[in-house]
Amino acid sequence: MRVVIIGGSGHVGTYLVPRLVAAGYEVVNVSRQQRDPYQAHGAWRQVQQVVIDRTAAEQAGNFGAQIRALQPDIVIDMICFTPESARHLVEALRGQVHHFLHCGTIWIHGPSVEVPTTEMQPRRPFGDYGIHKAAIESYLLAEARRNGFPATLLHPGHIVGPGWAPLNPAGHFNPEVFVRLARGEPLALPNLGMETVHHVHADDVAQIFMQALANRSTALSESFHVVSPAALTLRGYAEAMAEWFGVAANLQFLPWEEWRATVTASEAQATWDHIAHSPNCSIAKAQRLLDYRPRYTSLQGVQEAVRWLIDNGQIKIG
Ligand SMILES: NC(=O)c1ccc[n+]([C@@H]2O[C@H](COP(=O)([O-])OP(=O)(O)OC[C@H]3O[C@@H](n4cnc5c(N)ncnc54)[C@H](OP(=O)(O)O)[C@@H]3O)[C@@H](O)[C@H]2O)c1
């Protein structure tokens, strides 16, 4: 089986590509070749690298044809962000592929109703990213269920792993938040700190892609959340990280308008995006149908990432 992965050298691909090679797939990675995977692995020597800039190729109208020319049995699309982009690829691959896996996001959901949120909940996305991803899901599921296009959608939470800064307990990405917690310094959280975030380790995302391939008949025409077994409240996350560092958390709680003035505009925007979603998603469907068994809790995934930040001098906790 020949797998073409579009955008396979990022967070997920770092783990997924070696798994695909180990499972005996012939792997082709399509990217601009501007970055390397986060971790070296001998499996990459067996991967065919094809340089295509998707944005440019879509503008030229030949991206789908270029992917079809690679003669994939399976296509894994890691970097599709608009329904037009999805449609362009589906039109080119219709009748040509055995399985098509799309990487979505849990931001197909807007504010939660019953939690943990299941895949059955009506979609109420907000923000361009979530709205576009929900529209892609709707389009691909319709193509799968009406026209037999062999699509599966996998929706990760906040992806963490060694090599990049995890979403922190204040709901943004500045790793200095971990330094403050490690030193027992005061850390302000918005509101009561009871809004939630839902991480997933990149290797667990890779795991579910493998499980979807292995369980093709149950994965077809379905979408699945890909998160850790449980979401975290910001407060609980902060307290657990301080405890991990061996100190007590020194937390303060401020109403949103006051809190936002304590951080940069981009940090406030990131936090707002995360707490307005406050994701808390169920993995029951993925467990039941795909035997998804995440190896990492949210805290374990974050701690591995923070350990990497410390070991690589990205943060200095003293
Ligand atoms: N990161 C998260 O926390 C998160 C959470 C939920 C869902 N997701 C979803 O995860 C997917 C992204 O996966 P990821 O985080 O593993 O990706 P990533 O780390 O952002 O890596 C992107 C990959 O795509 C390639 N790429 C980027 N722009 C390209 C272009 N114009 N043409 C060709 N290749 C291009 C990159 O390589 P080059 O730069 O070398 O081209 C790289 O291989 C998205 O669908 C996103 O919605 C992410």
The ligand as an SDF file (V2000), in Angstrom:
LIG
                    3D

 48 52  0  0  0  0  0  0  0  0999 V2000
   -1.2540   21.9640   16.2110 N   0  0  0  0  0  0  0  0  0  0  0  0
   -2.3470   21.7260   16.9330 C   0  0  0  0  0  0  0  0  0  0  0  0
   -2.3900   21.8780   18.1660 O   0  0  0  0  0  0  0  0  0  0  0  0
   -3.5740   21.2130   16.2300 C   0  0  0  0  0  0  0  0  0  0  0  0
   -4.7300   20.9990   16.9920 C   0  0  0  0  0  0  0  0  0  0  0  0
   -5.8550   20.4680   16.3500 C   0  0  0  0  0  0  0  0  0  0  0  0
   -5.8120   20.1880   15.0050 C   0  0  0  0  0  0  0  0  0  0  0  0
   -4.6820   20.4410   14.2870 N   0  0  0  0  0  0  0  0  0  0  0  0
   -4.6890   20.1400   12.8660 C   0  0  0  0  0  0  0  0  0  0  0  0
   -3.5060   19.4380   12.5650 O   0  0  0  0  0  0  0  0  0  0  0  0
   -3.1590   19.6820   11.2090 C   0  0  0  0  0  0  0  0  0  0  0  0
   -1.7260   20.0860   11.1360 C   0  0  0  0  0  0  0  0  0  0  0  0
   -0.9540   19.0010   11.5590 O   0  0  0  0  0  0  0  0  0  0  0  0
    0.4520   19.2590   12.2570 P   0  0  0  0  0  0  0  0  0  0  0  0
    0.2070   20.1100   13.4850 O   0  0  0  0  0  0  0  0  0  0  0  0
    1.1270   17.9540   12.3600 O   0  0  0  0  0  0  0  0  0  0  0  0
    1.1480   20.1430   11.1260 O   0  0  0  0  0  0  0  0  0  0  0  0
    2.3100   21.1560   11.2850 P   0  0  0  0  0  0  0  0  0  0  0  0
    3.1890   20.8060   12.4300 O   0  0  0  0  0  0  0  0  0  0  0  0
    1.7300   22.5350   11.1910 O   0  0  0  0  0  0  0  0  0  0  0  0
    3.1350   20.8550    9.9400 O   0  0  0  0  0  0  0  0  0  0  0  0
    2.6470   21.2390    8.6980 C   0  0  0  0  0  0  0  0  0  0  0  0
    3.2060   20.3270    7.6310 C   0  0  0  0  0  0  0  0  0  0  0  0
    2.7230   20.7570    6.3700 O   0  0  0  0  0  0  0  0  0  0  0  0
    3.7850   21.2080    5.5330 C   0  0  0  0  0  0  0  0  0  0  0  0
    3.2710   22.4020    4.8530 N   0  0  0  0  0  0  0  0  0  0  0  0
    2.8770   23.5680    5.4130 C   0  0  0  0  0  0  0  0  0  0  0  0
    2.4360   24.4190    4.4560 N   0  0  0  0  0  0  0  0  0  0  0  0
    2.5410   23.7610    3.2690 C   0  0  0  0  0  0  0  0  0  0  0  0
    2.2470   24.0970    1.9170 C   0  0  0  0  0  0  0  0  0  0  0  0
    1.7440   25.3020    1.5760 N   0  0  0  0  0  0  0  0  0  0  0  0
    2.4730   23.1800    0.9590 N   0  0  0  0  0  0  0  0  0  0  0  0
    2.9790   21.9630    1.2740 C   0  0  0  0  0  0  0  0  0  0  0  0
    3.2870   21.5960    2.5310 N   0  0  0  0  0  0  0  0  0  0  0  0
    3.0680   22.4750    3.5260 C   0  0  0  0  0  0  0  0  0  0  0  0
    4.9360   21.4590    6.4930 C   0  0  0  0  0  0  0  0  0  0  0  0
    6.2070   21.2870    5.8850 O   0  0  0  0  0  0  0  0  0  0  0  0
    6.9380   22.5090    5.1070 P   0  0  0  0  0  0  0  0  0  0  0  0
    6.8540   23.7060    6.0140 O   0  0  0  0  0  0  0  0  0  0  0  0
    8.3330   21.9910    4.9070 O   0  0  0  0  0  0  0  0  0  0  0  0
    6.1850   22.6900    3.8320 O   0  0  0  0  0  0  0  0  0  0  0  0
    4.6970   20.3420    7.5070 C   0  0  0  0  0  0  0  0  0  0  0  0
    5.0980   19.0890    6.9550 O   0  0  0  0  0  0  0  0  0  0  0  0
   -4.0850   20.7680   10.7020 C   0  0  0  0  0  0  0  0  0  0  0  0
   -5.0890   20.1760    9.9050 O   0  0  0  0  0  0  0  0  0  0  0  0
   -4.6700   21.3480   11.9730 C   0  0  0  0  0  0  0  0  0  0  0  0
   -5.9580   21.8680   11.7480 O   0  0  0  0  0  0  0  0  0  0  0  0
   -3.5600   20.9460   14.8650 C   0  0  0  0  0  0  0  0  0  0  0  0
  1  2  1  0
  2  3  2  0
  2  4  1  0
  4  5  1  0
  4 48  2  0
  5  6  2  0
  6  7  1  0
  7  8  2  0
  8  9  1  0
  8 48  1  0
  9 10  1  0
  9 46  1  0
 10 11  1  0
 11 12  1  0
 11 44  1  0
 12 13  1  0
 13 14  1  0
 14 15  2  0
 14 16  1  0
 14 17  1  0
 17 18  1  0
 18 19  2  0
 18 20  1  0
 18 21  1  0
 21 22  1  0
 22 23  1  0
 23 24  1  0
 23 42  1  0
 24 25  1  0
 25 26  1  0
 25 36  1  0
 26 27  1  0
 26 35  1  0
 27 28  2  0
 28 29  1  0
 29 30  1  0
 29 35  2  0
 30 31  1  0
 30 32  2  0
 32 33  1  0
 33 34  2  0
 34 35  1  0
 36 37  1  0
 36 42  1  0
 37 38  1  0
 38 39  2  0
 38 40  1  0
 38 41  1  0
 42 43  1  0
 44 45  1  0
 44 46  1  0
 46 47  1  0
M  CHG  2   8   1  16  -1
M  END
$$$$
